[in-house]
Amino acid sequence: MTTNEKGAVRRFIDGFGLPRLIITLFLLSLLILAPFVGADLPTQITNIIARFSWNGVLVLAMVPMVHSGCGLNFGLPLGIISGLLGATLSIEFGFTGALSFVMAIVIATPFALVFGTGYGWLLNKIKGGEMMIATYVGFSSVSMMCMMWLVLPYHSPNMVWGLSGKGLRTTISLEGYYNQVLANFLQLRIGKLVIPTGTLLFFAVLAFAIWAFLHTKTGTAMTAVGSNATFARAAGINVDKIRLLSVVMSTWLAAVGILVYEQGFGFVQLYMAPFYMALPAVSAILIGGASVNKASISNVVIGTILFQGIVTMTPTIMNNLIHMDLSEIVRIIVSQGMILYALTRKTEGAK
């Protein structure tokens, strides 16, 4: 290999990032190995695409707060709770089919705006410790809602406990409501390969909207605040207002994201289900090359594919090889390991 070729390889590795390159090669090796261990490759690719479509918006919710310097949104469960309130109230009010999905977003929006505003105000008061406080906000909000799901006055027989008629069930089926409403829209089937075109298009629209926003005057101000708050303040930017806007945007995207996740999954899960949902989203965007102070749409797409691909493929391959269920072990290693990796490079930008 010539010196120029070595230099080109080094530039590619530096640009793409060595951790991402290793993870990508690992995922490719799993896909190549799948047919040899008895795993159906088209089915596995279908699962990866489906899981990407379910989780993409939740990962996208990280981008506004990272851009404004608020760090990784470990308080994502607060936005998820807004979405769950929208979902349950949509069912309670009797909306069905695709309309129930639209109304769930409409109903979730004011909750996301109120919760996001309070959350943003709190983060503005403790600049420098956002991720620690965000983690507390996320965990405590889930715990509080465990009580609220039992006492809120819901009456729909499809959601409340059968005997007492009070309190919501742990898992609520979306059959007859917005189950697969996006996934079935313009769905493509190529043999065993199934592509949820509607969900992917929905994600693409939101991703484009965030990309376009970040190129507006306000979006540029948000990036400036995240890069150097002192300089931004000297340039006449209201730093607290911009940070607050980013938190509200992130909370709303999380609310929409959990609704997209639910329509693909087919169920609404309450109580402790949202407790750790921030960790896969954080892990995915970090695997994609983001850091705690810089992120892009490409980081979201690449990271979600890699994370969901590994979480989907590794247990399948390992189970076929040694006949043991390693799914939970793999999830913990990938998510916690990537978070630890990112926090050790918190001053670096994305590659």
N, C-alpha and C positions, 0 to 999 in steps of 0.2 A: 504494500500500500504506500502510495506516494505521500509526501508531506502535505500537499493540498488536500488529498482525500482524507487524511487523518484530521486535518483542520476542519473539514466539512462535517465529519462525523462528530467531532468534539462540539462544534457549533450547534448541530442538531440535538445532541444530548443536553447541552446547556439550555437550549431554547425549549425543548419539550419537557425537560426535567427528568433526572435519573429515576426518582421514585415512580413517576408515572410510566416511564419506559419499562421498568421492571414489572409493574402491575399489568401493563398492557401485554407484555410478552407472556406473563403467567396466564392471563385470561385466554390468549390465543392458544397456548399449549393445552388448556382445558378443553377448548372447542375442538382441537385436533384429536385429543384423546377420547372425547365422548363416544364416537362410534365404536371404538375398540373395547370399551368396557360395557357396552350394551345400552348406552343412553341414546335416545333418539335425537339427533342433532337439530332437525327443524323444530321439534317441540321445545328444546332448550332455548333456541333463538327466539321463538315465540314468547317464552316466559321472560326472557331478558327484555324484549321490546315492551311487553305488557307492564313489567315492573318499572321500566323507565318512564312509561306514560303515566303510571300512577304517582310516582314520586317526583317527577320533574318540577312541578310547580312548587312543592315544598322546598326543594333545593333552591329554586329561583328566588324564594322569599329571603334568602340570605344576602342577596346582592345589594339592596338599598342600604342596609345597615352597615355592611362592610365599606361601602363607598363613602359613607358619611363619617367614618371613624368610630362608629359605635361597636365595632367588633362583630364576632360571630354571634348570631341570634340564638343563644341557648334558651331564651324565653319563648321559643316557637310555640310551645303548648298553649300560650295565651291566645294566639291567633287560631290555633286548632280548636280551642274551646268555643271561640266565636263561630267557627264553621259548624261545630256540633250543635250549638244552639239554633243556628239557621236550619240545619237538617231536621232536628227534632220538631221545631215549630212548624216547618213546612209540612211535615207529616201530620202534626196535630191539627193544622188548619184544613186538612183534607185534600191538599194538592197531590196529583198523581202524574205519572209519566214524566216526560221531559219538562213539563211546567213545574214539577216539584223541585227539579234541579235548579231552574232559573230562580224560583222563589226562595230556595235555600240560600242562594248567593245574595239575593236582595235583602233577605231578613238578616243574614250574617253581617252584612256591611255596616249597619249602625253599631252593632256590638264591637266589630273590629275597630271602628273609628274611635269609640269611647275607650275601649281597653288600650288601644294603641296610643292614644293621647296621654292617658295616665301613665302608661309604661314609659313613653318617651320623656314625660316630665320627670319621672324618677331617674332615668338614665342621665338626664341633663344635670341632676343634682350631685351625681357621683362620678363625674368624668374621670376616666382612668381605671375604674373598677367595674366597667359595664358588664363584662362577661360573668363575673362572680355574682353580681346582683341579678343578672338575667337568668342565671341558673336557679337562683332562689325563687324568682318570680314565676318561672315555669313550673317548678316542682310544687310550690305552695298553691298556685292557682288550680292545678290538677287535684290536689288534696281537698281544697275547699269545694270544688265542684262535685267531689264524691258525695258530699253531704247534700248539695243542692239538687243533684239528680234524684234524690229520694224525697225531697220536700216540695219541689216545684209542682204547680198544679196541672200536670199533664193528665189527659183522660183517654187518649186514643188506645183502643184495645190492642192495637198492633205494637204498642210500646210499653205499656204499664204491666206490672206483675199481675198475673191472672187472678190469684186468690184475693189479695188485698185491694187491688185496683189502685194502689198508690206506689209511687216510685217507678223509675224507668228500669227496664231490663238491662242487663250487661251488654247484650248483643241484640241489635234490631235488624231484621231482614229488610232489604230494600226492594224485594220482589213486589212489582206493581207500582213502584215509585220510580226512582231514577237509576235503578240497577242497569249498568252497561249502557247508559243513555248516550255517552260519548263514544265508547268503544265500538258500539254497533253502527255508528253513523259512518257511512262510506267504507265499511270494513272490507279489507282485501283478504282473500284466501288463495294461497298458491300451494296446492297440495296440503301438507300438514302445517305449513307456515301461515300464521294469522297475524295481520297487521291492523291494530286499532287506529285507523286513520283519523277518526274524529278526535280522539284524545290527543294524538300527536299534533293535529292542527290547532287544537285549543291551546296546547302548550306553546306552539310556535307563535300564535297571536300574542299571548302574554309576554313571551320572551322578546318579541319584536317591539312591543309597547315599552318594556323596560329599557331596551337598547335605545329606542328613539327618545325616551325621556332623558336618559343620561347624556344625550347630545343636545338637549335644550339648554337655555340659559340657567334654569333652576338646576338641572342635572349636572351641568358643569360646575355650578356653585357647590353642589353636594360633593362632587369629587374633590374640589379644592379644600373643602372643610376636612375631608378625610385625609388628605395629603399633608396639609399644614393649617391647622385651625387658627394659629396666630396670624399668618399671612392672610387668610381668608377674612378674618375680622378686620385687619388693617385695610383690606380692599372694600370694606363696607358691607360685607355679607353678615346677615344675622345668623350666627353659628347655631344658637339654640333652636331657632325656628327650622333651620335646614335639618338638623339632627332629629327633631321631633317629626318632621315630614317623613324622613326615612324610616323611622320606627313604625309610623302609621301604615306606610306602604308595605313594609315587611309583615305586619300583623294581618293586613287585609289579604295579602298573597297567601299567607299560611291558612287563613280561613277558606279561601277558594281552593287551595291545594288539598286540604283534607276532604273536601267535597269531591274533588276529582279522584282522589284515592279511594273514597268510599264507593263511587259509582263503578270503579273497576273491580274492587274487592267484593262488592255485593252486600256489605253489611255496615251498619253504624256501630262502633264499639265505644262504650262510655267508661266511666269510672277511671281505673288506673291505666287504661289503654294508651292515652296520649303521653304518659309519664316520661318515656325515653324516646319519643319520636323526634326530638331535636337532634339526637346523636347520629342517626343515619344521614340526616340532611347535612349536618356539619361535616361528617366524614366524607360524604360524596363531593362536596365543593372543594374540600382540601385535597382529596385525591386528584381532582381536576386541575390542580395547580394554583388555587387561590391561597391567599394568606389572610391573616386577621385584619389586614388593612388594604387589600386590593383583590378584586374579583371581577370576572367578566362572564358574559353569556356562554362563551366557549368552555370556561371552567365548569359551568353548570352542566352542560351537555356531556362533555368528556367524563367528568367525575361521576355523574349519575349512571352512565353506561358502564363504566369500570366497576363502580361499587356494586350495583345491582347484578352485573354479570358475575362477579366473584361470589357474591352471596348466593346467587342462583346455581351456579355451576359447581362450585367446590363441594357442597354437601352431596350433590347428585353423583359426582365422580367418586368421591370418597366412600359413599354408601355402597356404590356398585363394586368398589374394590375390596373393602374390608367389612361391609355389611354392618356399619355403625352409623348412628345419627350424629353428625358433627355440625349441624346447621347453627345451633346456638353458640358453639365454641368459635366457629368461623366469624359469625356476626360480631361477637365481642372483640376478637382479635383485630379484625379490620377496623371497626369503628373507633375503639379506644386507642389502637395503635396509631391511626391516622391523626386523631385529635392530639395525641401526645407529640407526634412528629411536627404538627403545625405550630403548637405552642412553643416549641424549641426554636422556631424560626420566625417569631412574631414580628420582627422588624423588617423581614424581607418582603418584596413584592412578588406578585405572581410572575411566573416565567412566561 
